[in-house]
Amino acid sequence: MNDIKVIGGGLAGCEAAWQLAQRGINVELWEMRPNRQTGAHTGGLLAELVCSNSLGTHLPDRASSLLQEELRRFDCLLLRIAEENAVPAGGSLAVDRQKFAEAVTHTISNHPRIQVLRKEADNVPTGPTIIATGPLTSPPLAKILEQLIGHENLYFFDAIAPIIQGDSIDMSIAFTAARFEKGDTPEGDYINCPLTEKEYFEFITALKSADRVTLKEFESQINTGVTAGAGHFFEGCLPIEVLASRGERSLAFGPMRPIGLHDPHTSRRPFAVLQLRQDNLAKTSYNMVGFQTNLTFSEQKRVFRMVPGLQQAEFVRFGQMHRNTYIASPITLRPSLQTRTWPDLFMAGQIIGVEGYMGNIATGLLAGINAARFLQNKPTYMLPVTTMVGAICRYITEADLNVFQPVKANFGILPALIKTKIQHQDRNRLYTTRARAALDIWMKEVYDG
């Protein structure tokens, strides 16, 4: 007999289930796929990565690397599996998405205390429960959550980038390299498609005028500055055509910046570069970095094949747009990720307004640990707000609801440093040092495993 139900077999749900099971709790993990698919997933594996295959940078003194470091202290399952299935990605932790999902599915499905059920939740189950259904929560459950919370769900529009077949890339034009040669392999971890100034501006002109898939709820709201919940884009993952509309050089200073790259074919630095990141260990597919899009499939073929090196590109997956739902967490959740009204109901992942794979995993981890403690009649944990996990939980539970938007790991949500005059290059290091010290003390004085 199960002690708790976890609804959702994504990153947050799988990590929550693992943390519960490791603490002796019997878990029923519900996942509606493959019986009912979403508009973005493709199969039935647990922890399927829909967007990028990158879990963030692991370079020192960066917000995402600090988050990864904190999760290692808690024996995070999904971080360990990600590192075991990593592909070269310069300073980032990127994974073979198929092997990653297969490994998570195998580990979770074979845990003696976890029972995976392929069923859809059309209501909130009675008894102890963690809801981690993600941004593509089925409409019946999303409606029930609105009724329980007493507030309309919020949402934004997110996009995913195309994936290119590796052997269709023209390597007589493209070249392998990582920016500033900071790769894991001698030849470089990215394939780079270089553009001259003329090629770049021709590409931008075509991109801005290309046909898009019509999504009635947001098509008239591009760049209008609408508030959370009114139908808008997530600034951290703007469609490439929307970013291009903000200025002709916005891509050259953004995802197509050529800084740190040298074209060996011309012995010059390109005017702009489209980078392709390895998407699997076999090197048969590559993700177009930063090129999330809502162009029609035919326009993606036409416009993206204008990029030198991609004239004959074959698409393993086209980019597309989807609507992401999240709840009004500031009026719903405590920093322990318990709901304010029902202490045996926890929530985690993108459904609560967390962005980024590692952020989702982090909230699943904390929800799982705290749900186990609740079932064991122990007080739930709240991590120090000077840690990245603690800061994320504070933000989503204390933000002003009128401006509440999804948050990724970033140093801006940490409490300000006491020193006012700090060199920019030292700020991140000081945030990281303080977070490590705070977690050391907390784990020594509060945490009991």
C-alpha positions in Angstrom: 0.0 0.0 0.0 1.3 3.4 -0.9 2.1 6.1 1.7 2.0 8.9 -0.8 1.1 9.7 -4.4 3.3 11.7 -6.7 1.5 13.1 -9.7 3.8 13.7 -12.7 6.7 11.7 -14.0 8.9 14.6 -15.1 12.1 15.9 -13.5 10.5 17.2 -10.3 8.2 14.2 -9.8 10.9 11.6 -10.4 13.3 13.3 -8.0 10.6 13.7 -5.4 9.6 10.0 -5.7 13.3 8.9 -5.3 13.9 11.1 -2.2 10.7 9.7 -0.6 11.6 6.1 -1.5 15.1 6.4 -0.2 13.6 7.5 3.2 11.4 4.4 3.5 8.2 5.8 2.0 6.1 3.8 -0.4 5.3 5.9 -3.5 2.7 5.7 -6.2 4.1 7.7 -9.2 1.4 8.7 -11.7 2.3 9.6 -15.3 -0.3 10.0 -18.0 2.0 9.4 -20.9 2.0 7.6 -23.2 -1.7 6.9 -22.8 -2.3 10.7 -23.1 0.4 12.8 -24.7 1.0 16.5 -24.4 1.7 18.8 -27.3 5.4 18.8 -26.8 6.4 15.3 -25.5 7.1 12.5 -27.9 7.1 9.2 -25.9 6.4 7.6 -22.6 9.8 7.7 -20.8 10.0 9.4 -17.5 11.9 12.7 -17.2 11.8 13.4 -21.0 13.5 16.6 -21.8 11.3 18.7 -24.1 13.4 21.8 -24.7 17.1 22.1 -24.5 19.4 19.2 -23.5 21.4 21.5 -21.3 21.1 21.5 -17.5 23.0 24.8 -17.2 26.7 25.8 -16.8 29.0 24.1 -14.4 31.6 26.9 -14.6 32.7 28.2 -11.2 30.8 31.0 -9.5 27.7 30.8 -11.7 24.2 30.5 -10.3 23.4 27.2 -12.0 26.7 25.6 -10.9 26.0 26.7 -7.4 22.5 25.1 -7.6 24.1 21.9 -8.9 26.7 21.9 -6.1 23.9 22.3 -3.5 21.9 19.4 -4.9 25.0 17.1 -4.8 25.0 17.6 -1.0 21.5 16.0 -0.9 22.4 13.0 -3.1 20.3 14.2 -6.0 19.5 11.3 -8.3 18.8 13.1 -11.5 21.9 15.2 -11.3 24.0 12.1 -10.9 22.2 10.5 -13.9 22.7 13.6 -15.9 26.5 13.6 -15.2 26.6 9.9 -16.2 25.0 10.6 -19.5 26.7 13.9 -20.3 27.8 15.0 -23.8 30.5 17.6 -24.6 29.0 21.1 -24.2 31.9 23.4 -23.3 31.1 24.8 -19.8 27.6 23.4 -19.7 26.2 20.2 -18.4 24.3 18.8 -21.4 23.0 15.2 -21.8 22.0 12.6 -24.3 18.3 13.2 -23.8 17.3 9.7 -24.8 19.9 7.9 -22.6 19.1 10.3 -19.7 15.4 9.5 -19.8 16.0 5.8 -20.2 18.3 5.8 -17.2 15.8 7.7 -15.0 12.9 5.5 -16.1 14.9 2.3 -15.4 16.0 3.5 -12.0 12.6 4.8 -10.8 10.7 1.8 -12.2 12.9 -0.7 -10.5 13.0 0.9 -7.1 11.2 -1.5 -4.7 9.3 1.3 -3.0 8.1 3.0 -6.2 5.1 1.8 -8.2 4.8 3.6 -11.6 1.2 3.9 -12.8 0.3 5.1 -16.3 -2.8 7.1 -15.5 -4.0 10.6 -15.7 -5.1 12.6 -12.6 -8.3 14.5 -13.3 -8.6 15.5 -9.7 -6.3 16.0 -6.6 -6.2 12.6 -4.9 -7.1 12.3 -1.2 -4.3 11.7 1.3 -0.6 12.8 1.1 0.2 13.9 -2.4 2.9 15.8 -4.4 1.7 17.5 -7.5 4.5 17.9 -10.0 2.6 17.8 -13.3 4.7 20.4 -15.0 3.7 23.3 -17.4 1.7 20.9 -19.6 -0.7 19.8 -16.9 -3.8 18.2 -18.3 -6.8 20.6 -18.5 -9.0 18.8 -16.0 -6.4 18.9 -13.3 -5.4 22.4 -14.1 -9.1 23.5 -13.7 -9.3 21.7 -10.4 -6.2 23.4 -9.1 -7.7 26.8 -10.0 -10.8 25.9 -8.0 -8.8 24.7 -5.0 -6.5 27.7 -5.0 -9.2 30.2 -5.7 -7.1 32.0 -8.3 -6.9 31.7 -12.0 -3.8 29.9 -13.2 -1.0 31.9 -14.8 0.7 31.1 -18.0 3.3 32.1 -20.6 4.3 30.9 -24.0 7.5 28.9 -24.4 9.3 27.6 -27.4 11.7 24.8 -28.3 14.5 24.8 -30.8 15.0 22.6 -33.8 17.3 19.6 -33.9 19.5 19.0 -37.0 20.7 15.7 -38.3 24.5 15.6 -37.9 25.5 14.2 -41.2 23.5 16.9 -43.1 25.8 19.7 -41.7 28.4 20.9 -44.3 31.6 20.7 -42.3 33.6 22.3 -45.2 31.9 25.5 -44.1 31.1 24.9 -40.4 33.8 24.3 -37.8 34.1 22.8 -34.3 35.1 25.0 -31.4 34.0 26.2 -28.0 34.1 29.9 -27.1 37.5 30.9 -25.9 38.6 27.2 -26.4 36.8 26.3 -23.1 35.6 22.9 -24.3 35.9 19.4 -23.0 37.4 18.0 -26.2 40.5 19.2 -28.1 38.6 20.0 -31.3 35.8 21.9 -29.5 32.4 21.0 -28.2 30.1 22.9 -30.6 29.6 23.0 -34.3 29.7 26.6 -35.5 28.1 27.9 -38.6 29.7 31.3 -39.5 28.0 34.2 -41.2 29.5 37.3 -42.8 27.9 40.7 -42.2 25.9 40.4 -45.5 24.8 36.9 -44.8 23.7 37.8 -41.3 21.5 40.8 -42.3 19.9 38.8 -45.2 19.1 36.1 -42.6 17.6 38.6 -40.2 15.4 40.1 -42.9 14.1 36.7 -43.9 13.6 35.7 -40.2 11.6 38.8 -39.4 9.2 38.4 -42.3 8.8 34.6 -42.1 5.4 33.0 -41.5 4.6 31.9 -37.9 2.2 29.4 -36.5 -0.9 31.4 -35.4 -1.7 31.1 -31.7 -4.7 33.3 -31.1 -4.1 34.1 -27.5 -0.7 35.7 -27.9 -0.3 36.7 -31.6 -1.4 40.3 -30.9 0.6 40.6 -27.6 4.2 40.3 -28.8 6.4 42.9 -27.1 3.5 44.7 -25.4 4.9 44.2 -21.9 1.8 42.4 -20.6 1.9 41.2 -17.0 2.1 37.7 -15.8 -1.0 35.6 -16.5 -2.1 37.7 -19.4 -0.4 35.6 -22.1 3.2 36.5 -22.7 6.6 35.1 -23.5 9.2 34.0 -20.9 12.1 36.4 -21.3 14.6 33.6 -20.7 13.4 31.6 -23.7 12.2 34.1 -26.3 11.5 32.8 -29.8 14.3 33.8 -32.1 12.0 35.7 -34.4 10.7 37.8 -31.5 14.3 38.5 -30.3 15.2 39.6 -33.9 12.3 42.0 -34.0 13.9 43.9 -31.0 16.8 45.1 -33.2 18.7 44.0 -36.2 21.8 43.3 -34.2 20.1 41.7 -31.2 21.0 38.2 -32.3 24.6 39.2 -33.1 24.9 40.3 -29.5 22.8 37.4 -28.2 22.7 33.7 -29.2 24.7 34.4 -32.4 27.5 36.4 -30.8 30.9 35.4 -32.4 33.1 36.5 -29.5 35.7 33.8 -28.5 35.4 32.0 -31.8 37.9 31.8 -34.7 37.0 30.4 -38.1 39.8 28.1 -39.2 38.6 28.2 -42.8 39.1 32.0 -43.1 41.5 32.7 -40.2 39.0 35.5 -39.2 36.4 36.0 -36.5 32.9 35.6 -38.1 30.4 38.5 -38.0 27.9 36.1 -36.4 27.7 32.4 -35.6 24.9 29.9 -35.2 26.0 27.2 -32.7 24.9 23.6 -32.7 25.2 21.5 -29.5 25.6 17.8 -29.5 22.3 16.2 -28.6 23.3 12.6 -28.2 26.4 10.5 -27.5 26.3 9.1 -31.1 26.7 12.6 -32.5 23.9 12.0 -35.0 21.8 15.0 -33.9 22.5 18.6 -32.9 20.4 21.2 -31.1 20.3 24.7 -32.6 21.5 26.7 -29.5 19.2 29.6 -28.6 17.0 29.1 -31.7 13.7 28.3 -30.1 11.0 29.3 -32.6 7.3 29.5 -33.6 7.9 29.7 -37.4 5.9 27.2 -39.5 7.8 24.0 -40.4 8.2 25.0 -44.0 9.6 28.4 -43.0 12.0 26.8 -40.6 13.4 24.8 -43.5 13.6 27.8 -45.8 15.0 30.4 -43.4 17.4 28.2 -41.3 18.9 26.7 -44.5 20.1 30.2 -45.4 22.7 29.8 -42.7 26.1 28.8 -44.2 26.7 25.1 -43.5 23.0 24.3 -43.1 22.0 24.6 -46.8 21.1 20.9 -46.9 20.1 20.6 -43.3 17.7 17.8 -42.4 15.5 18.3 -39.3 15.2 15.6 -36.7 12.7 17.8 -34.9 11.2 21.2 -35.8 10.9 24.0 -33.2 7.5 24.8 -31.9 5.6 26.8 -29.3 3.6 25.6 -26.3 1.7 27.2 -23.5 3.1 26.7 -20.0 0.8 26.8 -17.0 1.8 27.6 -13.5 -0.1 28.3 -10.3 -0.3 31.5 -8.1 2.4 30.1 -5.8 2.8 33.3 -3.6 -0.7 32.8 -2.2 -0.6 29.0 -2.3 2.7 27.6 -1.0 4.9 27.8 2.0 8.7 27.8 1.5 8.6 24.1 2.5 6.5 23.6 -0.7 3.5 22.6 1.3 0.2 24.2 0.4 -0.9 26.8 2.9 -4.4 25.2 3.3 -3.6 21.4 3.1 -0.3 20.5 4.9 -0.4 17.0 3.3 -0.4 18.4 -0.2 3.0 19.5 -1.7 3.8 20.9 -5.1 7.0 21.1 -7.1 8.5 21.8 -10.6 7.4 24.1 -13.4 3.8 24.0 -12.2 4.8 26.3 -9.3 6.7 28.8 -11.4 10.2 27.4 -11.5 12.2 27.5 -14.8 15.2 25.6 -15.8 15.8 21.8 -15.5 17.9 22.1 -12.3 15.4 24.3 -10.6 12.6 21.8 -11.3 14.8 19.0 -9.9 15.6 21.1 -6.8 12.0 21.7 -5.9 11.2 18.1 -6.5 14.0 17.1 -4.2 12.9 19.4 -1.4 9.2 18.5 -1.8 10.1 14.8 -1.6 12.3 15.3 1.5 9.7 17.4 3.3 6.8 15.1 2.4 8.8 12.2 3.9 9.3 14.2 7.1 5.6 15.1 7.2 4.7 11.4 7.0 7.3 10.7 9.7 5.8 13.4 12.0 9.0 15.5 11.7 9.1 19.3 11.1 9.6 20.2 7.4 12.7 22.0 6.3 13.2 25.5 5.0 16.6 26.1 3.6 18.6 29.3 4.3 17.6 32.0 1.9 21.3 32.7 1.2 21.4 29.3 -0.6 20.2 29.0 -4.2 17.6 26.4 -3.3 16.3 28.5 -0.4 16.2 31.6 -2.5 14.2 30.0 -5.2 11.7 28.7 -2.7 11.5 32.1 -1.0 10.9 33.9 -4.4 8.1 31.6 -5.5 6.3 31.8 -2.2 6.8 35.5 -1.3 6.8 37.3 -4.7 4.3 40.0 -5.5 1.6 38.1 -7.3 0.9 41.1 -9.6 4.4 40.7 -11.2 5.0 37.0 -10.4 6.8 35.3 -13.3 8.8 32.0 -13.5 12.3 32.2 -12.1 15.5 30.5 -12.9 18.5 30.1 -10.7 20.2 33.5 -10.6 22.1 35.6 -8.1 19.5 38.4 -8.3 17.1 36.5 -6.0 19.7 36.0 -3.2 19.7 38.6 -0.3 22.0 41.5 -1.0 25.6 41.3 0.2 26.5 43.4 3.2 29.4 45.1 1.5 28.1 47.8 -0.8 31.3 48.4 -2.9 32.2 45.2 -4.6 34.0 44.7 -7.9 31.7 43.0 -10.4 34.1 40.1 -10.9 34.0 39.4 -7.2 30.2 39.6 -6.6 29.4 36.1 -7.8 32.3 34.5 -5.9 31.1 36.2 -2.7 27.5 35.0 -3.3 28.8 31.5 -3.8 31.1 31.5 -0.8 28.3 32.8 1.4 25.9 30.1 0.1 28.3 27.3 0.7 29.0 28.5 4.3 25.3 28.8 5.0 24.5 25.3 3.7 27.5 23.8 5.7 26.1 25.3 8.9 22.6 24.3 8.1 23.5 20.7 7.3 25.6 20.4 10.5 23.0 21.9 12.8 19.6 21.1 11.2 19.7 18.4 8.6 19.4 14.8 9.7 19.4 13.1 6.3 
